[in-house]
Amino acid sequence: MVAQNPPSRSMLMLSLVAVLAIGAPALAAMQVHVSSDNYYANGTNVDIVYDIFGATDFTVGQIAGEILWEITEKAWWDTSTNQTIISYTMYNDAFAQNITSLHVPVPAGIVAASVLAPPGWTGAQVGNEIIWQTAGVGIPMFESLDTMIVRYNGLYPIVFMPNVVVDFADQTAMSSPNWVVTTVPEPVTVLLLALGGWAITRRR
């Protein structure tokens, strides 16, 4: 998992306690994260617009040259279904070839409840990836595509993982260990955070 500028441990623990304590609030869906990821040849610049845990902007790898492509991510907690929802909007800034696929990594042990794809695209979890793809035109340069949505059972904090992959109309692909994207954490991490938060409340 990629290092970032996370909130303090105490803030994270206490926030997770609040998450676990949620029953049936008035709002069924609460936005918990908004970010914009700019991808360079060997790096990502992440602009955190909003994050309920207080995460801040960070970079991974080398931020040099032109922006090749982008993703805008939004996440919600749907407390009516006890699910975390993440939506992705993808932009082709500089690729001459149309983008025809997006691979979003997910931790081992995480299984998506559902994957929604835009018209003309398909979406599914394949192993440790959520893959959206099309046999159609794809995303030309200077164009974008939204309605890439995945739901996970449970109310998760948002984390970033490396090795995002994009495929192109000419059957080539690009990836980088320094390309990161939002997802949910592995179950063990969530359990440890929950236990830590429970310990804090017990001491009080």
C-alpha positions in Angstrom: 0.0 0.0 0.0 1.3 3.4 -0.9 2.5 5.8 1.8 0.7 9.1 1.9 0.1 11.9 4.4 -2.4 10.2 6.6 -4.3 11.7 9.6 -2.9 11.1 13.0 -3.4 7.6 14.5 -5.6 9.0 17.2 -7.8 10.8 14.7 -8.1 7.7 12.6 -9.0 5.5 15.6 -11.6 7.8 16.9 -13.1 8.4 13.5 -13.4 4.7 12.9 -15.1 4.3 16.3 -17.7 6.8 15.0 -18.1 4.8 11.8 -18.7 1.6 13.7 -21.2 3.3 15.9 -23.3 4.5 13.0 -26.8 3.0 13.2 -29.5 4.6 11.0 -28.7 8.4 10.6 -31.0 10.7 8.9 -28.8 10.8 5.8 -28.7 7.4 4.0 -25.6 8.4 2.0 -22.8 10.6 3.3 -19.9 11.7 1.2 -16.6 10.8 2.8 -14.0 11.4 0.2 -13.3 13.5 -3.0 -10.0 13.5 -4.8 -8.4 14.1 -8.2 -5.4 12.1 -9.3 -3.1 13.4 -12.1 -1.0 10.8 -13.7 2.5 11.5 -15.2 4.8 9.0 -16.9 6.2 7.8 -13.5 4.2 9.5 -10.8 0.9 10.6 -9.4 -0.1 13.9 -7.9 -3.2 13.4 -5.6 -5.3 16.5 -4.8 -7.5 15.7 -1.8 -10.6 17.9 -2.1 -12.3 16.4 0.9 -11.7 13.4 3.2 -13.6 12.7 6.4 -10.4 11.4 8.0 -8.5 14.5 7.2 -6.1 13.1 4.5 -4.1 15.8 2.6 -2.6 16.2 -0.8 0.4 14.0 -1.6 2.6 12.8 -4.5 4.1 9.5 -5.5 7.0 9.0 -7.8 8.3 11.6 -10.2 6.0 14.5 -11.1 7.5 15.8 -14.4 6.4 16.4 -17.9 2.8 16.5 -19.0 -0.3 15.0 -17.3 -1.2 11.9 -19.3 -4.5 11.1 -17.8 -6.6 11.8 -14.7 -9.2 10.2 -12.4 -11.6 12.0 -10.2 -12.9 9.9 -7.3 -15.8 10.3 -5.0 -16.8 8.0 -2.1 -19.9 7.7 0.1 -21.0 5.7 3.0 -24.5 4.4 2.3 -25.8 3.6 5.8 -29.1 2.3 4.5 -27.3 -0.7 2.9 -24.1 -0.5 5.1 -22.0 -0.1 1.9 -19.1 2.0 0.7 -19.5 3.4 -2.8 -16.7 4.7 -4.9 -17.2 6.4 -8.3 -14.5 7.1 -10.8 -14.5 9.6 -13.7 -11.6 9.1 -16.1 -10.0 11.7 -18.4 -7.7 11.1 -21.4 -5.4 14.2 -21.4 -2.6 13.2 -23.7 -2.9 9.6 -25.1 -3.2 9.5 -28.8 -4.7 6.1 -28.5 -8.2 5.8 -27.1 -8.4 4.3 -23.6 -10.4 1.1 -23.6 -9.9 -0.3 -20.1 -9.3 0.7 -16.5 -7.9 -1.7 -13.9 -8.3 -0.6 -10.2 -6.5 -2.8 -7.7 -8.2 -4.0 -4.6 -6.6 -5.7 -1.6 -6.7 -9.5 -1.1 -9.8 -10.6 0.7 -11.9 -7.7 -0.6 -14.9 -8.7 -2.8 -17.1 -6.0 -4.4 -20.8 -6.2 -3.8 -21.5 -4.8 -7.3 -19.8 -3.0 -10.2 -21.6 -0.5 -12.4 -20.3 0.4 -15.9 -21.1 3.2 -18.3 -23.2 2.3 -21.4 -21.1 0.3 -23.9 -18.7 -0.8 -21.2 -18.6 -3.8 -18.8 -17.4 -3.8 -15.2 -16.5 -6.8 -13.0 -14.0 -7.9 -10.3 -11.4 -10.2 -11.7 -9.1 -11.4 -8.9 -7.6 -8.4 -7.1 -8.8 -5.9 -9.7 -12.0 -4.1 -10.6 -11.9 -3.9 -14.4 -14.0 -1.6 -16.7 -13.5 -2.2 -20.4 -15.1 -1.7 -23.8 -14.8 -3.3 -27.2 -16.1 0.0 -28.6 -14.4 3.4 -29.3 -13.1 4.0 -25.8 -12.1 7.4 -24.5 -10.4 9.7 -27.1 -7.8 12.4 -26.2 -9.4 15.3 -24.4 -12.5 13.3 -23.5 -13.8 11.8 -20.3 -16.0 9.0 -19.0 -17.9 8.6 -15.7 -20.4 6.2 -14.1 -17.6 3.7 -13.2 -19.0 2.8 -9.8 -18.2 0.0 -7.3 -19.9 -0.9 -4.0 -18.3 -2.7 -1.1 -20.2 -4.2 1.8 -19.2 -2.3 5.0 -18.3 1.3 5.8 -14.6 1.6 5.0 -12.1 4.4 5.2 -10.6 5.3 1.8 -7.0 4.3 1.0 -4.8 4.4 -2.1 -3.2 1.5 -3.9 -0.5 1.4 -6.6 -0.3 -0.3 -10.0 -3.3 1.2 -11.8 -3.5 -0.1 -15.4 -5.0 1.4 -18.5 -5.4 -0.4 -21.8 -5.7 1.2 -25.3 -7.4 0.5 -28.6 -4.2 -0.7 -30.2 -4.1 -3.6 -27.6 -1.2 -2.0 -25.7 -1.3 -1.2 -22.0 0.4 1.1 -19.5 1.0 0.9 -15.7 3.3 2.1 -13.0 3.9 1.2 -9.4 3.7 5.0 -8.9 0.2 5.3 -10.3 -2.1 5.1 -7.3 -5.9 5.2 -7.0 -8.5 5.1 -4.3 -9.9 1.8 -3.0 -10.8 0.3 0.4 -8.3 -1.3 2.8 -7.7 -5.0 3.4 -10.0 -6.6 6.0 -7.1 -7.1 8.5 -6.3 -3.4 8.5 -9.9 -2.5 9.2 -10.1 -5.1 12.0 -6.9 -3.7 13.6 -8.2 -0.2 13.4 -11.5 -1.2 14.9 -9.9 -3.0 17.8 -7.6 0.0 18.4 -10.5 2.4 18.4 -12.5 0.0 20.8 -9.5 0.0 23.1 -9.5 3.8 23.2 -13.1 3.9 24.2 -12.6 1.2 26.8 -9.8 3.2 28.5 -12.1 6.1 28.7 
